[in-house]
Structures are given as C-alpha cells and as structure tokens.
Amino acid sequence: MDFGTIFSSALASALGPTAIVYALAAIGLNIHFGYTGLLNFGQAGFMAVGAFGLSVSVVTYDLPFAVGILIAVLAAVVLAIVLGVPTLRLRADYLAIATIATAEILRLIFGAVETKDVFGGSNGLSGFATTFYDLNPYNSGLDLGFISYRRGDLWTLTVGWALVILACLLVWLLMRSPWGRVLRSIREDEDAVRSLGKNVFAYKMQALVLGGVFGALGGIVLALFQNNVKGSDFSTNVTFYAYTALLIGGAARVLGPVIGAMIFWFLMTGIGSFFSQATSGTDPLIPSDIMSDTQASLVRLILVGLGLMLLMIYRPQGIFGDRKELAIDAR
C-alpha cells in the first residue's frame, strides 16, 4: 500500500481543475440556495450551456474565442431568464422541477444524433481551446515531488483559481451591500420584504442569473481543461456533487463552496485510490471474495455519502457554516 501516492493523487485532485469546476458551480448554488433560498437542481444545465456556448461558437460557427466566451455567458443569462419568468413567482418546488428537467433536456439535446452537426453528438466537440493554450505563459509544468501538473494543466489552474478568487471577492462585496441584505431577507421571509416595497421577483431573477453565470464559468473551465465537451459530461450527479461541496463547506459562507469542493474531491480521489490499491495486485489487502476492483470504485461514493449524512445530522450548517443561516423558507 503506497500511502504517498494516495495522498499526492488526492491533493492533486483537491487543487486541480475538477475542484475548480465544482467550486465555481457551488458558488453559483450558494447564491441561489445559501443566500436567496432558491432550489436550483439544474446547475448542470447552466454549466452545459456555458461549455457548449463556447465550443459551438468556435468549432461550429468559427467565431473568435473571446466572442465564444461572451456567448457562453449570455447563454446562461438567457437560460436563467427563461427558467425564472414562469417559476420564480411560485413555490420553490416549481423552480426545482423546472431546473432539473431543463438540465436533462439540454443534456439529451446536446448529445442527440439529430443535432450532431451542431453539437457533435455523443462524441461532442473538441479543438476549441487552441487560442486559450496559445496564451500559456509557462514554459514547463510544475513538479514539487509530491504533486505535479503538466504545462497546460498549470495554465488552466492559474486561470481557474483566479476566477474562483474573483468570484468569492464579488460575492463577499455583494453580500455586504444592501442588495445582498435583501437577498438574505427574501430567504428568511419574502412576504415581509414585499411588504416593504421591494420587488422580490426582480431580486430573485438577479440572483438566479448571477448564480447561473458562475455555473457557466465552471462549465467553460471544464471544457477548456478537457479540450472536449459532450452532453454526457453534464448529468444530474454533477449538480448534486456541487450541492455536496456546498453543504460540506457551509451554505451562505463566501469560502464555504470552495473549501467544500476541495475537501470533497480530496476524499473522493483519496478513498478511491486507497480501495483501488487495496483490491489490486497479486496479494491484495482486501481479498476478491470480499470486494472486487469493480466494487472498490463504488465504495468511495458510499463512504462519502455516509460522511455527508453524519455531517447533516451532527453539523447541518457544514464545516464553516452558521446554524443561524439554516432558517431557510425556500420559495
């Protein structure tokens, strides 16, 4: 059992592009759920329109890379408006149903044979990140002994973590402003906010748009890291992984989604690597009669899920959360 390899792989994942993607998605959910009380179960849909907005613009329509980024962000804004107009005046259940259904519809459309000419079908689109990697200022990768990244990954990490820092700074500033205080008030009692003359629907729409844009940025980072994007990358579990990261770190906390994403992927990768080594080799630590290597890949989900259950029982506000922030009347 090589615990050094297990730790280094877990740490590389906790600091890597995957953690960045889910940190950005969870920051968006933090605005929706943590600060405003909106139940968005379709963050994967916002990530998908961001990723495909960029890739389709560059690959299918041969537009400049910068224009593709702009289109990706605008696509998230349009999706938020389309979802918000018919649902935000209703109870939280309707927004939750609409978002999860829309995310699945988008996933199927992006991966369908009928739309292959535009979205690439099951193979997706690739080759749209050339301009991004041409801007790479690094001459080589990073090797610290216990952790290493290739040259291209290092550039993605630099841009990705810069986006996370800027997103956290923006959220911190907004939530200290009168606008942010209105969002918190809506989460607690929107009828009281409405009685004070505030346009609750407008504030909810603004929060939905802003959180959706952060989700789209997460999808863009994922697409750039892979240099390929396909519909199957945005299944429902993507949204629930982002929620898990948010709940671990603590909702309605600026750094909660970021720390939560890092802890989540450290555990997922570390536990997966441990059981993979424990069930492989000529003399495995865990005999095949007890657990096969196929079953070992699923144990990490069981253990992380169990850990999340215990966290919700004994510290429902998350690691860095405040129990006062749990007084959520989601609408």
Buried (B, 14 or more C-beta within 10 A) or exposed (E): EEEEEBBBBBBBBBBBBBBBBBBBBBBBBBBBBBBBBBBBBBBBBBBBBBBBBBBBBBBBEEBEBEEBBBBBBBBBBBBBEEBBEEBBEEEBEBBBBBBBBBBBEBBEBBBBEEBEEBBBBEEBBBEBBEEBEEEBEBEEEEEEEEBEBEEBBBBBBEBBBEBBEEBBEBBEEBBEEEEBEBBBBBBBBBEEBEEEEBEBBEBBBBBBBBBBBBBBBBBBBBBBBBBBBBBEBBBBEBBBBBBBBBBBBBBBBBBBBBBBBBBBBBBBBBBBBBBBBBBEEEEBEBEEEEBEBEBBEEBBEEBBEEBBEEBEEEEEBBBBBEEEBEEBEBB
